[in-house]
Amino acid sequence: MSDIVEKTLTALPGLFLQTPGAGGPAAARAPFSSRLGGLIRGITALTSKHEEEKLIQQELSNLKAAVSAPTTTLKMMKECMVRLIYCEMLGYDASFGYIHAIKLAQQGNLLEKRVGYLAVSLFLHESHELLLLLVNTVVKDLQSTNLVEVCMALTIVSQIFPQEMIPAVLPLIEDKLQHSKEIIRRKAVLALYKFHLIAPNQVQHIHVKFRKALCDRDVGVMAASLHIYHRMIKENSSGYKDLTGSFVTILKQVVGGKLPVDFNYHSVPAPWLQIQLLRILRLLGKDDQRTSELMYDVLDESLRRAELNHNVTYAILFECVHTVYSIYPKSELLEKAAKCIGKFVLSPKINLKYLGSHSGSSTPDDNN
């Protein structure tokens, strides 16, 4: 077995199975908590699919008995849930444990609740009937004064949540947009983005709050809001023309390296933010001379600063060139974009030649 697998197995008890504040040595918990590691080692040592099926079915049989036993504590249930997740990841049915995952999220301490929420997000889909049983727990955790509980609730809402129950949590999530902690505001924006994807009519009334998120002092919150705006602008660009100046200002700050270095990638300032902003500007400037004129300078700056020295800058240049060709034309920008395409086409790298041959044409992003 490789060193990487061994190191992973060694770390598993510390990652999943230790309870904050629990006393006593780790060795006291080893007999039960080592079973996941034993299961993984056993599967790794097998030589056929038939042997794996036999081992997993035996494991599932043991787990079914364990989760149904009245003597099973929440701590033991948490450990069983991790093993159930692993079995499901291998493609085996562990549906008997779904209700116990919900109970763990409802009743456990922070770490047990965390594992319960994780299991629910992996086991269930948005239309699963058992998901309704989690709604009250999510509402309670959204109202909690514990930052971790609020984060867990917002995370599960942004992953899976029944569409018909959105009104029950929407006011609470709206309030979280004003939270003092940036991680809460960011997760609230992502939850609202999820709601917009599955039930856009239910979040139409909070566009003003989305605009505040766009101007949030935390870059992560602002970046999260761009996903919502990109989606809404694709559906109706005319309703957001007045925000063009804001998007241009943000892109200028990004290109100018004004963001924290944590957002840099290989010394490139926030490349994924640049790409998202360029796509938004492309939608806003299409067939609109007045709006396009607002973005000429920043597009020129983006073309100048993005040098051909890394894969991520190629992606930025591609988006920039495509934006230049999509908005109302300006001859100077078109000339610079053409030179950039020429560098792509003449590059010895096949991928860059491909980019050059497709620059300025329609992309799947615009057709969705």
N, C-alpha and C positions, 0 to 999 in steps of 0.2 A: 504494500500500500504506500502511496506517495507521502512525502513529508507534509504536503499541504493538507491532505485529508486528515492525517493524524493531528496536525495542529488545530484543524477545525473541530474535530471531535473532542479534543482537550478543552477547547474554549466553550463548547456548547453548554455545559452546566452553568458557567458564569453568565452566558448571554440570556438563557431562557429560564433557568431553574432556581435562581437565588432570589429570595424575597427580601426587599429592603427592610432593614432593622431586625432580621431574624437572627437569633443568637445561636451559639453552638458552632462547632467546626464543620467545614464542608464535608468532611468524611462521614459525618452522621447522616447526610442526605444522599450519599453515593449509591446505596443499593437500589433505590428506586430511580434516581435521576440518570443513572448510567445506562438505562435501558434503551434510550434513543441512540446513544453511541454504539451500543451492542447491536441494535437493529441495522444501523448503517454499515457497520463492519461486516455483519452477517451477509447483507445483500451484496456488498462489494466482493466478497469471497466466492459468491455463487458463479456457476459456469453456464446456466441455462435459464431461459424464461420460465420454464415449468417449475424449477426449484424456487425461483423468486415468488411465483404465484402461491406456491405452497407455504412459504415462509410468511408472506404478507397476510394470507387468509388466516393463518394461525395467530398472527399478531392482532388482526382485527377482531378475532374471536375473543382474545384476552382483553382487549380494550373495551369491547362491548360489555363484557362482564364487569370490568372495573368501573366504568362510568355509571352503570346501573346499580352498583352496590351502595347500600345506605351508609356504609362506613367510609366511603371515599370522601376525603376532605377537599376543599377548594384548591389547596396546594397540589394534591395528587391529581385533581382534575386538570389543572393547568399543564402538568407534565403529560398527562394522557392526550390533551389537546394538541400539543406539539407533535406527538407521534402520529396522531390522526392527520394532521396537516401534511406530514411527510408521506403517509400512505396515499392520500389524495393526490399529492404532487406526482406520484408514480402512476396515477391513473386508476386507482382502486376506489370503490365506493365506500365511503364512510358516513353515509347519510344518517345513520343512527346517532351520530355525535353532534348533529347540527343544533338540536335543541339544547344540548349541554353547553355548546359554545355561547349561545345567547344567555343562558343562565350564568355562565362565568363572567360575561360582560356586565351582567346586572348586579351580581352579588360579591364579586371578588374585590381584593385590595387593588392598589394601583397596578402592580405587575400582573396580577391575575386578570384584571379587567383589560389590560393591554393585550394579553394573549387571546382573551375572549373576542375582543374587537377584531384582532388580526384574523382569527379563525373565521369569524362571520364574513369578513370581507373577501376571504378566499373561497369559502364554501358556498355562499348564497349569491343569487343574481337579483336584479332589481325587482323582478315580479314574483319572487319567491314568497309564498304565503307566510312563512315563519318570520320574515323580516318585520312584519307589523308588530310582533312581540317586542321588538327592540326600540320602538318609537318613544315610549315613555322613558326608557333609560337614557336615550339621546337627549330628550328634553331636560331631564334632571341634570345630566352632565353639562349641558350648555349653560345651565343656571348656576353651576358650581363655582365656588371661589378658588378652587384648585386649578391652577393653570394647566396641569397635565391632563386632567379630566376634560377640560374644555377642548384642548387640542385633539384628544382622542375622538371626541364627539364630532368635531368639525371634520376630521379626517374621514371618518366612516360616512358622513353625510356627502362628502365630495366624491366618494367612491361608489357607494350603493345606497339608495334611499328610495322608498316607494313614492311614486309621483303624487298619488292621492293624499299623501301625508305631508306634503311640502308646506301647506298653510300652518301646520302645527309648530313648525320650527322656524319659518321665515322671519317673523319679527325678532326672534332671539338672535338669528344670524345677522340681521340688519344692525342690531345694536352692537355686535362685535366689530363692525367696521369702525367704531369709535373707541375701541379698546386701547389701553395705554401700551400694551405689548404688541410689537410689530408682527410677531409670529402668529398671534391671534387674528390680527387684521388680514394678514396674508392668507391664512387658511379660510377665513370668512369669504374673501374674494373668490377663492377657488371653489368654495361650496356654492356660491351664487352663480359662478360660471357653469357648474354642473346643472343647476336648476335651469339656467338659460338653455342648455342643450336639450333637456328632457321636457321642459314646460316653459317655454319663453314667455308666454302670456302672463305667467304668474309673477314675473320679476320686471315687467315693463315699467312699473311705477317707481323703481328705485334707481333710475338712470342718473339722477342728480348725485346720489351717493357713489355711483361708479366714477363719476367725474372727480369727486374728492379723492378716491383711491388713486386715480391717475396722477394726482398732484401730491400724493403722500410723501412724507419726508423720508420714508424707508424705501430703498430701491426695490427690495423684494416685493413689497406691496404694489408698487407702480408696475413692475414687470408682470405680476399676476393679472393686473387689470387689463393689460394689453391683449391677453387671450380673449377676454370678453369683447373688447372693442373690435378686434380683428373679425370676430364672428358677426357682430352686429353691423359693422361697416360693409361686410360682404353681402349682407341681406338688404341694407338700405344705406348707401353711402351718402345720399343727399342730406340725411338727417344729422350728419356729424361733420359737415364741412367746417363748422365754426371751431372745431378742435384741431384743425390742421396746424395752426400756429403752435399749439401745445406739443404735438407730436414732433414738429420740426425742432423746437427748442430742446426736447428730450434727446433727439438724435444728435444735435450739435454737442450737447454735454457728453454723450457717450463717445462720439468720435473724437472729441477733444480730450478724452481721458479724465473727465471730471468725476467719474464714479469711483468707488472704493476698488482697490486692486484685487479684492476678493472676486470680483466679477470678470477679471481678465482671464484669457485663455491663451497660453503661449505668447504673452505680452500683447495680445490683441484685445482692445477694450470691449468687453461685453459683446462678443460676436453674435450670440443668439438674440440679444436685444436689438442689435443693429438689423439683423435679418427680419425680425418681427416688425420693426418700425418701417423698414423699407417696403414691406408688403402692404402695410396699412397706407402709407403714402401713395403707393401705386394705385390702390383702389380709390383713394380720395381725388387724385389728380387726373384720372382718366377722363378725357374729353372735356376738361375744365381748365381753361387758360388762367383764370384768376387764381384758382387754388394751386395750380402747377407752379405759378410764378413764386409762390411762397417757399417752395422747396428746391428751387434751382441751386441756390448757394450751398445748401447742406449736401445735395447730391454731388456737386462739384468737389466739395471737401472730402466726401466719402470716397470718390474715385481717386483722389490724389493721395489719400492716406493709406488706403488698402493696397499694400504692395504684394507682388506675387512671390510670397516667401513661405506660405503655409497653407495647408488644405482649407483651414477655416476662412482665410482671407479670400480664397478662390470662391467660396460660397457667398461671401459678402459682395464681392465684385459681380458675381453672376446676378444676384438680386438687384444690385445697384444698376447694372446695365439694363436689366429687364424693366426696372422702374423707369429709367430714362426713356426707353422706347414705348412705354405704355401711357405716360402722361402727355400733356400737350407739349409738342416738340419745341426744343430750343437748339439751334444749329451748333453752338459751341459744345453743348453737352453731348449731342449726337456724334460729333466728331471724336470727342474723347472716348465715348463708349465704343465707337467703331475701332479705335486703336486698341482698346482693351480686348475686344473680340479677336482682333488680329493676333495679339499675343497668345490668346488661348489656342487659336487654330494652328499657329506655328510652333507651339510647344511640343517637345518630344514626348510628353506624357499623354497617353491615350485618353485619360479622363478629362484633361484640360481641352483636348481637341473636341471631345464630345460636348463639353460645356460651350465651347466656341460655336459649334454648329447649331446649338439650341438657344443661344443667347438672343434675346429680343423676340422669341416666339412665345406662344401661350404655354403656361405651366399648369400642372394638375391643380395647384393651389388656387388658381383663378377660376377654374372650371367647377370646383366643388360647390 
